[in-house]
Amino acid sequence: MPVRAHAQAKRENRANGAKAEQAVRALLAQFDGMTLFWTMPAGGEQAVRALLTQFDKGDPGWKVRMTSLVALAKTGPVAVPILVEALKKGSASSREFAAQALVLFADPSARPALEQAVADPVAGVRLYAIQALSMFGPLPRTPRHEQILKNDTIWGVRPMMAAALERADRPNAEALRKSLAEYDLHSLDSARSSEMAPDFALTDFNGKSYRLSQFRGKTVVLRFILYDY
């Protein structure tokens, strides 16, 4: 691609990503102040469908993905049928995002679609479908799962399957949604190089919580492993 055309394409991608982020933030405004996310405001189904259209033509970027997940966490399980529909019939990016979002719900009605998605040609869909299925508990060691574990062409899918087969924790989808719904989007992308890092708290796999401010003056390395959603 000529340099000028390449630069133009990059500008268009940035513009499209900004428009998508703005649209999702407008959707989130409908949920401001909600404390219960088991009910959906009037027109909510249409809002979720509008959210999914941001993924129709490709991945709009991590910021849109994050704000969309927060919106769905606030929406609650009523979004599940729409996500299942997207998982079955959507574009590649829409299917991948739908599979990722279904991790938040552990809804039995989504299980058949997720089991089919394990064979999706898009690696991201397979990976998130496996993770979503593991929210019901450890996956059974079926011949199909063993084949994915040994032979999937994308390396990242194989460790996800290995973890899903051996999963020993007790996933709590409701607590996961609550935590995500309470996330302050104003802190999104707020860290800046050479500036003081914003304080935050994380919980390790043993359930112990830490704040960044505890380690002031020390070097801190964060390592996110499977299921640190």
C-alpha positions as CSV (number, residue, x, y, z in Angstrom):
1,M,0.0,0.0,0.0
2,P,1.4,3.5,-0.9
3,V,2.5,5.5,2.1
4,R,-0.1,8.2,1.6
5,A,-2.9,5.6,1.3
6,H,-1.7,3.8,4.4
7,A,-1.7,7.1,6.4
8,Q,-5.2,7.8,5.2
9,A,-6.4,4.4,6.2
10,K,-4.9,4.8,9.7
11,R,-6.7,8.2,10.1
12,E,-10.0,6.6,9.0
13,N,-9.5,3.7,11.5
14,R,-8.9,6.2,14.3
15,A,-11.9,8.2,13.4
16,N,-14.1,5.1,13.2
17,G,-12.8,4.0,16.6
18,A,-13.6,7.4,18.1
19,K,-17.1,7.3,16.7
20,A,-17.7,3.8,18.1
21,E,-16.4,4.8,21.5
22,Q,-18.7,7.8,21.5
23,A,-21.7,5.7,20.6
24,V,-21.1,3.2,23.4
25,R,-20.6,6.0,25.9
26,A,-24.0,7.3,24.8
27,L,-25.5,3.9,25.5
28,L,-23.9,3.8,28.9
29,A,-25.5,7.1,29.8
30,Q,-28.9,5.2,29.8
31,F,-27.7,3.2,32.8
32,D,-26.2,6.0,34.9
33,G,-27.3,5.7,38.5
34,M,-28.6,2.2,38.2
35,T,-27.9,0.0,41.2
36,L,-29.8,-3.1,40.1
37,F,-28.8,-4.7,36.8
38,W,-31.4,-7.4,36.7
39,T,-33.8,-5.1,34.8
40,M,-33.4,-3.3,31.6
41,P,-34.7,0.2,30.9
42,A,-37.3,0.8,28.1
43,G,-35.7,0.3,24.7
44,G,-32.8,-1.6,26.3
45,E,-32.8,-4.5,23.8
46,Q,-32.5,-2.0,21.0
47,A,-29.6,-0.4,22.8
48,V,-27.8,-3.7,23.2
49,R,-28.3,-4.4,19.5
50,A,-26.9,-0.9,18.7
51,L,-23.9,-1.7,20.9
52,L,-23.2,-4.9,18.9
53,T,-23.3,-3.0,15.6
54,Q,-20.0,-1.3,16.7
55,F,-18.4,-4.7,16.1
56,D,-20.0,-5.5,12.8
57,K,-17.0,-4.2,10.7
58,G,-14.2,-5.2,12.8
59,D,-12.8,-4.7,16.3
60,P,-13.3,-1.0,17.3
61,G,-10.6,-1.2,19.9
62,W,-10.1,-2.1,23.5
63,K,-11.7,1.1,24.9
64,V,-15.0,0.4,23.1
65,R,-14.8,-3.3,24.1
66,M,-14.3,-2.3,27.8
67,T,-17.1,0.3,27.8
68,S,-19.4,-2.2,26.0
69,L,-18.7,-4.9,28.6
70,V,-19.5,-2.4,31.4
71,A,-22.8,-1.5,29.7
72,L,-23.7,-5.2,29.4
73,A,-22.8,-5.8,33.0
74,K,-25.2,-3.0,34.0
75,T,-27.9,-4.4,31.6
76,G,-27.9,-7.9,33.1
77,P,-29.1,-11.3,31.9
78,V,-31.8,-9.8,29.7
79,A,-29.0,-9.2,27.2
80,V,-28.2,-12.9,26.9
81,P,-30.6,-13.8,24.0
82,I,-29.2,-10.9,21.9
83,L,-25.7,-12.0,22.6
84,V,-26.5,-15.6,21.7
85,E,-28.0,-14.4,18.4
86,A,-24.9,-12.5,17.7
87,L,-22.7,-15.5,18.6
88,K,-24.7,-17.6,16.1
89,K,-25.2,-15.1,13.2
90,G,-22.9,-12.1,13.7
91,S,-19.7,-11.1,11.9
92,A,-16.4,-12.5,13.1
93,S,-15.8,-9.5,15.5
94,S,-19.4,-9.6,16.7
95,R,-19.1,-13.3,17.5
96,E,-15.9,-12.9,19.4
97,F,-17.3,-10.0,21.5
98,A,-20.5,-11.9,22.1
99,A,-18.6,-14.9,23.3
100,Q,-16.5,-12.7,25.6
101,A,-19.6,-11.0,27.0
102,L,-21.3,-14.3,27.7
103,V,-18.5,-15.0,30.2
104,L,-20.3,-12.5,32.4
105,F,-23.6,-14.4,32.7
106,A,-23.1,-18.2,32.9
107,D,-26.6,-18.5,31.6
108,P,-27.7,-22.1,30.8
109,S,-29.7,-20.9,27.7
110,A,-26.4,-19.8,26.1
111,R,-24.7,-23.2,26.6
112,P,-25.7,-24.9,23.3
113,A,-24.5,-21.9,21.2
114,L,-21.2,-21.7,23.2
115,E,-20.6,-25.4,22.6
116,Q,-21.0,-24.9,18.9
117,A,-18.8,-21.8,19.1
118,V,-15.9,-24.0,20.4
119,A,-15.5,-25.0,16.7
120,D,-15.7,-21.5,15.3
121,P,-13.1,-20.7,12.6
122,V,-12.1,-17.5,14.5
123,A,-9.6,-18.3,17.3
124,G,-10.9,-15.5,19.6
125,V,-14.4,-16.9,19.4
126,R,-13.2,-20.4,20.4
127,L,-11.1,-19.0,23.2
128,Y,-13.9,-16.9,24.8
129,A,-16.5,-19.7,24.2
130,I,-14.3,-22.1,26.2
131,Q,-13.9,-19.5,29.0
132,A,-17.7,-18.9,29.0
133,L,-18.4,-22.6,29.2
134,S,-15.9,-23.0,32.1
135,M,-18.1,-20.5,34.1
136,F,-20.4,-23.5,34.6
137,G,-17.6,-25.5,36.1
138,P,-14.7,-27.6,34.8
139,L,-15.3,-28.9,31.2
140,P,-15.6,-32.6,30.8
141,R,-12.8,-34.4,29.1
142,T,-14.6,-35.3,25.9
143,P,-12.8,-36.4,22.8
144,R,-13.6,-33.1,21.2
145,H,-12.1,-31.1,24.1
146,E,-9.0,-33.3,24.2
147,Q,-8.6,-32.8,20.4
148,I,-8.7,-29.0,20.9
149,L,-6.2,-29.3,23.8
150,K,-3.7,-31.2,21.6
151,N,-4.3,-29.9,18.1
152,D,-5.8,-26.4,18.0
153,T,-3.8,-24.4,15.5
154,I,-3.8,-21.3,17.7
155,W,-1.5,-21.7,20.7
156,G,-3.6,-19.4,23.0
157,V,-6.7,-21.6,22.7
158,R,-4.9,-24.7,24.0
159,P,-3.9,-23.3,27.4
160,M,-7.4,-21.9,27.8
161,M,-8.8,-25.4,27.2
162,A,-6.3,-26.9,29.6
163,A,-7.3,-24.4,32.3
164,A,-11.0,-25.0,31.6
165,L,-10.6,-28.8,32.0
166,E,-8.9,-28.3,35.3
167,R,-10.8,-25.3,36.7
168,A,-11.1,-25.7,40.4
169,D,-12.4,-22.3,41.5
170,R,-16.0,-21.4,42.0
171,P,-17.0,-18.8,39.3
172,N,-19.5,-16.2,40.4
173,A,-21.0,-14.5,37.4
174,E,-23.2,-12.2,39.4
175,A,-20.2,-10.9,41.5
176,L,-18.2,-10.5,38.3
177,R,-21.0,-8.4,36.7
178,K,-21.4,-6.3,39.9
179,S,-17.7,-5.6,40.0
180,L,-17.6,-4.6,36.3
181,A,-20.8,-2.6,36.6
182,E,-19.2,-0.5,39.3
183,Y,-16.1,0.2,37.3
184,D,-15.4,4.0,37.0
185,L,-15.0,4.5,33.3
186,H,-13.4,7.9,34.0
187,S,-10.3,6.1,35.1
188,L,-10.1,4.2,31.8
189,D,-6.8,4.9,30.0
190,S,-5.8,7.4,32.7
191,A,-2.3,6.2,33.3
192,R,0.4,8.3,31.6
193,S,4.1,7.5,31.1
194,S,6.4,9.4,33.5
195,E,3.5,10.4,35.7
196,M,2.2,9.1,39.1
197,A,0.2,6.0,38.4
198,P,-3.5,6.2,39.6
199,D,-4.1,4.1,42.7
200,F,-6.1,0.8,42.2
201,A,-6.8,-2.4,44.0
202,L,-6.6,-6.0,42.7
203,T,-7.4,-9.4,44.3
204,D,-5.0,-12.3,43.9
205,F,-6.0,-15.9,43.3
206,N,-6.1,-16.5,47.0
207,G,-8.7,-13.8,47.6
208,K,-6.2,-11.3,49.2
209,S,-6.6,-7.7,48.0
210,Y,-3.7,-5.3,47.4
211,R,-3.6,-1.6,46.6
212,L,-0.9,-0.1,44.4
213,S,-0.2,2.6,47.0
214,Q,1.0,-0.2,49.4
215,F,4.1,-0.5,47.3
216,R,5.0,3.2,46.9
217,G,8.7,3.5,46.0
218,K,9.0,-0.1,44.8
219,T,8.9,-1.7,41.4
220,V,5.5,-3.4,40.8
221,V,5.0,-6.0,38.1
222,L,1.4,-7.1,37.2
223,R,1.0,-10.5,35.6
224,F,-2.5,-11.3,34.4
225,I,-3.2,-15.1,34.1
226,L,-6.2,-17.1,32.8
227,Y,-9.5,-16.1,34.4
228,D,-8.2,-12.7,35.6
229,Y,-11.1,-11.3,33.6
